[in-house]
């Protein structure tokens, strides 16, 4: 009996040791490589005058923004996706509601490198930009100068990207990038807005051919991103994009340069100051004729927009 009991204890110990070894040998469940980040912000500014001797107009402005990203990063492969939505309006007591900001942007990048010794990635890049609502040359609201998908821009290319920490610094070069311009509005397409071929009419103003709604170009794209913390709770980021077409006006560079200062007051309250500079030879600036609410097409000029906002932001 004693011998049987000893044998049973030995077998039980061996079984328990085997179970422990199996548990230790099971690799831990690998966490998902997908990382999602979201940020929603609201900036509001307001001015009110009551018997103010210097005069002034009551006004209120609002700017709503949503940034979202979904990224996958594993060893020598990455796939980064982001979306941006911004919409702002302004109302003064003597004027109708006016748009101050209107952005819809989707960006996707995929890259692969041979080993971890290099920071250069073979990369593909897709970028799409448009807007939500009509744009006007205020105070004229009878004729829209832009609409949803008029224009819309899509860049699709392959190249190489350098980045040790893509959240802080990256440099992308594509010798083969397709730029597609969408003008999906009959009136704007027929007028030849945003570089598409305009409609052709005969001597009696009868349309022979409607305006081009989609224009394709192939060229070189160079883009750069950099972000750093200047001081505690003050960050600066800059994003620069340069594009030139191989066939039409090679060397005539389209410029898109955004600089943003972020000031963090606390966990929720923030302020931002941005400068956005653009130049596109296909976008002709409308200039007044001297007659009320009448404009004619001028040449391409440097476009610049500056925004200062104070509000709240939530990350989730």
MITOR-636968 format. One record per residue (C-alpha): y negated, x, z. Coordinates in steps of 0.05 Angstrom, whole numbers, padded with zeros to 5 digits, always signed. Example, Ala and Ser with C-alpha at 12.3 -4.5 7.8 and 13.67 -1.06 7.14 Angstrom:
+00090+00246+00156;+00021+00273+00143;
END
This chain:
+00000+00000+00000;-00047+00057+00019;-00031+00091-00047;-00046+00029-00087;-00112+00021-00049;-00133+00093-00064;-00116+00085-00138;-00157+00020-00140;-00218+00054-00108;-00213+00112-00158;-00210+00064-00217;-00268+00023-00190;-00311+00086-00183;-00294+00108-00253;-00313+00039-00279;-00379+00038-00242;-00395+00108-00267;-00380+00087-00338;-00425+00026-00332;-00482+00069-00305;-00473+00120-00360;-00474+00065-00413;-00539+00037-00384;-00571+00105-00383;-00548+00119-00454;-00579+00055-00482;-00646+00075-00513;-00707+00036-00488;-00732-00020-00533;-00784+00009-00579;-00852-00023-00572;-00884-00054-00633;-00926-00006-00674;-00973-00063-00693;-01039-00063-00655;-01088-00121-00661;-01160-00121-00638;-01211-00177-00642;-01285-00179-00625;-01332-00238-00629;-01406-00232-00617;-01467-00277-00614;-01539-00253-00618;-01597-00301-00604;-01672-00288-00605;-01726-00340-00591;-01802-00341-00589;-01844-00399-00561;-01920-00405-00560;-01960-00455-00518;-02036-00451-00525;-02029-00378-00544;-02098-00353-00562;-02072-00301-00612;-02032-00354-00649;-01960-00352-00674;-01902-00394-00697;-01844-00417-00654;-01778-00390-00680;-01706-00382-00662;-01652-00338-00694;-01577-00334-00686;-01525-00287-00712;-01450-00298-00704;-01401-00243-00719;-01325-00235-00718;-01288-00169-00728;-01212-00168-00729;-01163-00112-00743;-01087-00107-00748;-01060-00036-00755;-00992-00005-00761;-00982+00069-00745;-00916+00105-00741;-00904+00179-00749;-00930+00198-00819;-00945+00127-00844;-01002+00080-00830;-01026+00012-00854;-01095-00010-00830;-01124-00079-00842;-01191-00107-00820;-01235-00167-00832;-01308-00179-00819;-01347-00244-00817;-01422-00247-00802;-01470-00305-00810;-01541-00311-00786;-01598-00362-00793;-01671-00366-00774;-01715-00427-00761;-01790-00427-00755;-01830-00489-00739;-01866-00489-00806;-01806-00471-00849;-01737-00498-00865;-01674-00463-00841;-01665-00395-00875;-01605-00350-00880;-01612-00280-00852;-01541-00253-00857;-01479-00273-00896;-01419-00227-00901;-01345-00237-00915;-01306-00173-00921;-01231-00155-00921;-01206-00083-00921;-01135-00055-00926;-01112+00017-00928;-01042+00046-00932;-01025+00120-00927;-00968+00169-00922;-00964+00244-00908;-00905+00292-00916;-00907+00320-00845;-00949+00321-00782;-00977+00391-00799;-01028+00362-00848;-01083+00311-00838;-01085+00292-00912;-01052+00227-00932;-01034+00199-00999;-01071+00133-00995;-01083+00066-01028;-01145+00024-01013;-01164-00048-01024;-01233-00076-01007;-01262-00145-01020;-01333-00170-01006;-01369-00236-01017;-01410-00288-00980;-01403-00360-00956;-01465-00398-00976;-01520-00398-01028;-01574-00345-01026;-01646-00358-01047;-01710-00321-01062;-01750-00354-01006;-01791-00397-01005;-01760-00421-01071;-01697-00461-01053;-01691-00497-01120;-01651-00443-01154;-01596-00402-01120;-01594-00328-01136;-01524-00319-01105;-01466-00362-01084;-01395-00356-01057;-01357-00309-01105;-01422-00300-01143;-01421-00243-01132;-01354-00222-01105;-01332-00149-01107;-01262-00120-01104;-01244-00045-01103;-01172-00025-01114;-01154+00048-01118;-01108+00106-01102;-01125+00175-01077;-01125+00219-01015;-01153+00208-00946;-01167+00258-00891;-01168+00237-00819;-01144+00267-00753;-01168+00205-00714;-01182+00148-00763;-01219+00109-00709;-01271+00165-00706;-01271+00201-00773;-01243+00193-00843;-01258+00217-00913;-01229+00182-00974;-01230+00205-01046;-01202+00164-01104;-01205+00190-01175;-01178+00123-01200;-01210+00061-01173;-01215-00007-01206;-01280-00044-01189;-01280-00119-01206;-01343-00160-01203;-01335-00236-01197;-01390-00284-01217;-01354-00351-01213;-01415-00394-01223;-01434-00419-01293;-01510-00413-01285;-01508-00343-01256;-01455-00320-01305;-01494-00347-01364;-01556-00311-01341;-01519-00245-01337;-01528-00236-01262;-01497-00177-01225;-01481-00138-01289;-01436-00187-01326;-01448-00202-01400;-01496-00261-01407;-01484-00322-01451;-01502-00318-01525;-01544-00373-01557;-01563-00388-01629;-01634-00399-01654;-01631-00472-01631;-01611-00452-01560;-01540-00476-01570;-01490-00435-01531;-01444-00395-01575;-01407-00359-01519;-01411-00371-01445;-01428-00316-01396;-01375-00267-01371;-01348-00286-01302;-01305-00225-01288;-01324-00153-01303;-01277-00094-01294;-01296-00021-01287;-01255+00042-01273;-01286+00101-01237;-01289+00148-01178;-01297+00124-01106;-01316+00169-01047;-01323+00139-00978;-01336+00168-00909;-01334+00140-00838;-01357+00173-00774;-01366+00147-00703;-01387+00183-00640;-01416+00170-00571;-01487+00199-00569;-01498+00184-00495;-01463+00142-00443;-01457+00070-00470;-01492+00089-00535;-01449+00096-00598;-01469+00109-00669;-01426+00096-00730;-01439+00108-00803;-01402+00086-00865;-01420+00112-00934;-01390+00091-01001;-01406+00123-01069;-01379+00097-01135;-01391+00116-01208;-01359+00087-01270;-01324+00130-01321;-01344+00090-01383;-01412+00059-01370;-01466+00106-01345;-01421+00159-01315;-01461+00195-01261;-01502+00133-01243;-01478+00125-01172;-01474+00059-01133;-01491+00071-01060;-01472+00030-00999;-01493+00062-00933;-01489+00028-00865;-01512+00058-00799;-01502+00021-00733;-01525+00038-00663;-01487+00001-00608;-01518-00003-00538;-01471-00028-00483;-01506-00060-00424;-01443-00082-00388;-01375-00110-00405;-01403-00170-00443;-01477-00158-00457;-01494-00112-00515;-01549-00094-00564;-01544-00067-00635;-01591-00036-00686;-01567-00029-00758;-01593-00002-00823;-01561-00021-00889;-01582+00013-00953;-01554-00005-01022;-01565+00013-01094;-01528-00017-01153;-01555-00008-01223;-01522-00074-01243;-01563-00114-01193;-01632-00129-01220;-01687-00148-01171;-01726-00211-01186;-01802-00202-01185;-01855-00256-01183;-01893-00276-01246;-01956-00297-01209;-01939-00370-01220;-01914-00410-01159;-01839-00403-01148;-01827-00368-01215;-01792-00301-01220;-01768-00256-01276;-01715-00203-01276;-01739-00132-01261;-01702-00066-01257;-01653-00042-01205;-01684-00019-01140;-01661+00008-01072;-01643-00049-01026;-01653-00041-00951;-01639-00087-00892;-01651-00074-00817;-01624-00116-00760;-01637-00114-00685;-01596-00160-00641;-01584-00172-00567;-01529-00217-00544;-01458-00223-00518;-01392-00196-00544;-01320-00210-00524;-01259-00169-00541;-01190-00202-00543;
END
